[in-house]
């Protein structure tokens, strides 16, 4: 058993771990990266962001093909099943893994495959994988082990008809019907994927509306379009038990409702990947969901040990996790960090249509008694949307009535997660530079989706009196 010393050790090679490791090694530190899986990339690459978004892209191409009148005479010849779509996602995953191996090799980050557990607050034992049992020591340790689907103990996840967001990626057939329990981001995204494969989908929500953190108008639009695509949405339901049968699975709700479908996809919550690491035995606080408690600098209760990414809880975004990793890497390397994480983190929800937003919603501004106005651009009137056929959606800008400061941007429609970044760049400016006037007074290429900002800005200015 070897014993090696490093300046810093990073546990987990997802976005948070990658951000920390790259910043630390580029700051001159000797860095080790420990990954439990047999390939780098973490849950983001193998079970989360990359495969689900690759699936969604393939589904969108199929929808566009079916909708295009140029190909109407060939529609009966086109049939794609779920496993075929997964194969397309596999090629993206392989490319991502290969790219990341090159990053680590080029930047001289030592890689260890296996499970890490704490012997003491500065020492890790690495077991399993392709390495002999080894101990690694470091002055600083960054925990970026991610999260996994929450699995209630009363549900038999070994049954082939009961899936979660990990095991659904190994599904070998296209079901005729599916119940999704949990209508958060993951549940809504998979509802979009399966309903466009002509699967009958029940989306069972434990709350009174979809994605309540969104602006109400955007959440209502998502609900409408999911229903328009054939999804049956049930709000305010809690499961009582799940009954797998030979010919299906039955979700029994406390309300008395029952949903019987071919499969059930459990999409209700996630837990931090901290089990078996010896965290609590070494003075690191972990909550009931397995998430590590950290301060504003992402330090745990042991100040030389940090937690970043999904393992510390919300927002659960790959983009935010990477920034957290870089923040911690800077803090460790320099002893302080003279830059802070961007306060306004955009979200991207890859439903059909896509959703993205940044800043405050109308509900929040009303509660805070901020005098605001709204500028809309409906995609059906944007030339580029008419050309591509993606006319469903809108861009919505919330701005201060007096100063014209942009307070929130909400986008619903194809490429929303790309469109949002134009507004993000202006919102990040200081003082008068953050103004609705920018969009009204500057020229946008025509025809583009970016032109929606000019249309929305003029619409908003016309509302002032």
C-alpha positions, 0 to 999 in steps of 0.5 A: 500500500503506497502513501503519497502526499499532495497539496490538494486532493479533489474527490469526484471528476464532475463539473465541480471537481474539474473546476477545482482541479484545473484551477489548483493545478494551474496555480502550481499545486500538486493535485490528485483527482479521485474518481469512483467510476471507471471513467471521468466526467461524473454524473453530469457526463454519464447519467445526467446533463449530457445523456438527457440533453443529447436525448432531448436534442435527438427527440427535437430533430425527430419532432422537427422532421415530422412537422416539416411539410417537405418530408410529409410523404416519408413520415410513415418510413421513420420510426425511432425507438428509445434505445436508438436514441440512447446510442446517439447519446453514447457518442457524445459521452465518449467524446466528453470523456476523451476530452477530459482525460486530455485535460487532466493529462496535459495539466499533470493531474494524477488520477486515481480510480476507486472509492475514497474514505477518510482515515483522518482529516488529512488522509484518504484511503482509496479502495477498489478500481484499478489501483492497489489500496493506497493512502493519499495525504493533502493539506486541502481536500475538495469533495465533489462527489455529486448526487444520486436519485433519492430512493425511498426504502419502501420502493423496490428499485430492483424491479424492472418496471421501476426506474429512476433517472439513472436506470432509465438510461439503460432501458432497452425498449420504448414503453407504451405508457409511463408514469413519472412521479415528481414534476421537478426539472428532471420529471418535466424533461423526461415527460417531454422526451417520452411523450414525443416518442408517442408514449402515454405519460402521466406526470404526477406532481407533489405540488400545486404547479409545475416548477414553482421557482419559475415566473408564473407565466413561463410555468403556465406556458410549460404546463399548457404545452406539455398537455398539448403534447399529450402529457396528463398532469396531476397536481397535489398528489403524494404516493402511498405505495407503488405496486409492481405487477407482471403486466405493469406497475400501479402508483397508489396515491393518498388521494385514492387515485391509481395510475397503472402504466408499463413503467414508473419513473421515480423523479422525486428528489436527490441525495448527496453521495457521501455514504461510506466516506467517513465524513461524520467520523471526521467532524464533517457535518452532513444533513439528512439528505446526505448533503454536506453543510458548507459556509459561504466559502464552501468550507465544511466544519473542517476549514481545510475541507471543502464541498462543491457541486450537487453534494452540497445541495441547490442549485444543482446545476452543472454550470454553477458546480463548475464555478463553485469548483473554480472559486474554491480552487482560487480560495485554496491557492491564494488564501483568499478569493478576490472574485465572487461567484456570479450572483445571478445564475441562469437556469436551463430546463431542456423541456420541449419547448426549452426554458431559461431564466435569470433574475427575479420573477414578477411574483418576487418583484410584486412581493418586494414592491419594486415598480417594474414593467414588462416587455414581451417578444412573441416568437411567432412574430420573429422572422428567424422563428418563422424560418425555422418553424420554432414559433412557440415561445416568447422572450420576457424582460422585466425592468424598473419603470424609472431607471430601466434597470433590467431585473429579470429575463425569462425565455420560453422556446427553442434555444432559450438556454442560448438566448438568455446569455445575451440578456445576462451579459447586460444585466451583469453591467454596472450602473446605467450600463444595465439598461433596457435602452441597450436593446432598444438602441443597438442593432441586431443581425436580421433575421436572428432570435437575438432580435427578440431583445429589440422587439421586447425592449420596444414593447416594454418602453411603449408601456411606459407613460 
